[in-house]
């Protein structure tokens, strides 16, 4: 065989390997392998964290400040279908998704008294939101700041965009992390059905 086929025998003058070195190398690699396994399972559950939920759960309540200084609580919206969207002004998939929310959800349901849209800007201030909206004029719905992740951390650990559809009883019916057009359209269809 060629030297490429047998990388351990590249030079005839190379020192033979000490078999006792193997356990030492494994000990050094063990923490790294453990981290890889943890990352795999965490990433796998994160990737599967989307879609219609068979086991609904109570949506954590929170208070949000409106731009006129008034406050509203999620629990005040019981009896409505609520879409909570977490995004960030620096997030590329979010910049794709928000115009889709405008086109497919807000435009159709904004006047429906049984629907509420809460778009929450993780890590962004009112000033950040104003700058974002000034350069994205097609977006007409309100966006609220969550500068310290006080609301976001009730719902998620990492990742934007995230969408949560809350049913009229205040339960999370649907959740998706990330923007996938096919999954987004499933959410649109679900909201349309709930608001029939």
C-alpha positions in Angstrom: 0.0 0.0 0.0 1.0 3.6 -0.5 2.0 6.0 2.3 -1.4 7.7 2.0 -3.1 4.3 2.7 -1.0 3.8 5.9 -0.5 7.2 7.5 1.1 5.7 10.6 4.1 4.4 8.5 5.1 7.6 6.7 8.7 7.4 7.7 10.7 4.2 8.3 12.8 6.0 10.9 9.8 7.1 13.0 9.6 6.0 16.6 7.2 3.2 17.2 4.1 4.2 19.1 3.9 3.4 22.8 0.7 1.5 23.4 0.6 2.9 27.0 0.0 6.4 25.4 -3.5 5.3 24.3 -5.3 5.5 27.7 -3.7 8.9 28.3 -4.9 10.3 25.0 -8.4 8.9 25.7 -8.4 10.6 29.1 -7.6 13.9 27.5 -10.3 13.4 24.8 -13.0 12.2 27.3 -14.2 15.7 28.3 -14.3 16.8 24.6 -16.3 13.6 23.7 -18.7 14.2 26.6 -19.3 17.8 25.4 -20.0 16.6 21.9 -22.5 14.1 23.1 -24.3 16.7 25.2 -24.2 19.2 22.3 -25.7 16.5 19.9 -28.7 15.8 22.2 -29.3 19.4 23.0 -29.1 20.4 19.4 -31.3 17.5 18.4 -34.0 18.5 20.9 -33.7 22.1 19.8 -34.1 21.2 16.1 -37.2 19.1 16.9 -38.7 21.9 19.0 -41.3 22.9 16.5 -44.8 22.5 15.3 -48.2 21.7 16.7 -48.0 20.4 20.2 -49.9 17.3 21.3 -49.4 18.2 25.0 -50.4 21.8 25.4 -49.0 23.7 28.3 -49.9 26.9 30.1 -48.3 30.0 28.5 -46.2 31.8 31.1 -47.8 35.2 32.0 -45.9 38.4 31.4 -46.3 42.1 31.4 -45.4 44.2 28.3 -45.1 47.9 28.1 -46.8 49.6 25.2 -45.3 52.6 23.5 -47.8 54.9 25.2 -46.5 53.8 28.6 -49.4 51.6 29.4 -49.0 47.9 30.3 -50.7 44.8 29.1 -50.5 41.3 30.5 -50.8 38.1 28.4 -53.5 36.9 30.9 -55.5 40.0 29.9 -55.8 38.5 26.4 -57.6 35.3 27.5 -60.4 34.5 25.0 -58.2 35.6 22.1 -55.8 33.7 19.8 -52.4 35.2 20.5 -49.3 34.9 18.3 -46.1 35.7 20.2 -43.1 36.2 18.0 -39.6 36.7 19.4 -37.1 38.3 17.1 -34.0 40.4 17.1 -33.1 43.3 14.8 -29.7 41.7 14.1 -31.2 38.3 13.1 -31.2 37.5 9.4 -34.0 34.8 9.4 -36.1 37.3 11.5 -35.8 39.9 8.7 -37.2 37.3 6.3 -40.0 36.2 8.6 -41.4 39.6 9.8 -42.5 40.6 6.3 -44.2 37.2 6.0 -46.1 37.9 9.3 -47.1 41.3 7.8 -48.3 39.7 4.6 -50.0 36.5 5.7 -51.1 37.2 9.3 -51.3 40.8 10.3 -52.9 42.0 7.0 -55.6 39.4 7.3 -56.3 39.4 11.1 -55.3 42.8 12.4 -58.9 43.9 12.8 -60.1 40.7 14.3 -61.1 41.3 17.9 -60.3 37.6 18.7 -56.6 37.9 17.6 -53.6 39.6 19.1 -50.0 39.8 17.7 -47.2 40.4 20.1 -43.8 40.8 18.4 -41.1 41.1 21.1 -37.6 42.3 20.3 -35.2 40.3 22.4 -32.2 42.4 23.5 -33.5 45.5 21.7 -34.7 48.9 23.0 -37.4 51.3 21.7 -34.6 53.1 19.9 -33.4 49.9 18.2 -36.9 49.1 17.1 -37.5 52.6 15.8 -34.3 52.3 13.7 -35.4 48.9 12.4 -38.9 50.1 11.4 -37.5 53.2 9.7 -35.6 51.0 7.3 -38.4 48.3 7.1 -41.4 50.5 6.3 -43.5 47.6 5.0 -43.9 46.4 8.6 -46.9 48.0 10.2 -47.5 46.0 13.3 -46.2 47.2 16.7 -43.0 45.7 18.1 -42.1 45.7 21.8 -38.7 45.7 23.5 -37.4 43.0 25.8 -33.9 44.5 26.6 -33.1 42.2 29.5 -34.8 39.0 28.1 -37.3 39.1 31.0 -40.1 37.8 28.7 -38.0 35.8 26.3 -36.5 33.7 29.1 -39.9 32.6 30.3 -40.4 30.9 26.9 -37.0 30.0 25.5 -33.3 29.5 26.2 -31.8 30.3 22.9 -32.6 31.1 19.3 -34.7 33.6 17.3 -37.0 33.8 15.6 -39.4 31.8 17.8 -43.2 31.7 17.4 -45.8 30.6 20.0 -49.5 30.3 19.2 -51.6 30.7 22.4 -55.2 29.4 22.3 -58.2 31.1 23.9 -57.7 29.3 27.2 -54.1 30.6 27.5 -52.3 27.4 26.5 -49.4 27.1 24.1 -50.8 25.2 21.1 -47.9 25.6 18.7 -44.2 26.4 18.9 -41.5 26.7 16.3 -37.9 27.8 16.6 -36.3 29.2 13.5 -37.8 30.2 10.2 -38.8 27.5 7.7 -41.2 28.6 5.0 -43.2 25.4 5.0 -43.6 25.3 8.7 -44.4 29.0 8.8 -47.3 28.4 6.3 -48.5 25.6 8.6 -48.7 28.1 11.4 -50.6 30.6 9.1 -53.1 27.8 8.2 -53.5 27.0 11.9 -54.2 30.6 12.9 -56.7 30.9 10.0 -58.5 27.8 11.2 -58.6 29.0 14.8 -60.1 32.3 13.8 -62.8 30.9 11.5 
